[in-house]
């Protein structure tokens, strides 16, 4: 769930499972029904709280990346992990 509450909950659960207090790179694995601006805001909150160092996305196409970088704080995205097959 990429909602503000869902991102926070998922991150907290990951921190517990990994027995750590910070995740270096936290990814949104695909765009969903939640407005991307809400997800970006949640990632930025996690950064300010020191729970993640950087955030990124995966499986975003060109149009989705253009939407992302057009959002407030969207240009803070660090990576887009793309599917690659030989």
Secondary structure, DSSP 8 states (H G I E B T S, - for coil): --SHHHHHHHHHHHHHHHT-S-EEEEEE-S--SS-HHHHHHHHHHHHHTTSEEEEEEES--HHHHHHHHTSTTGGG---EE-----
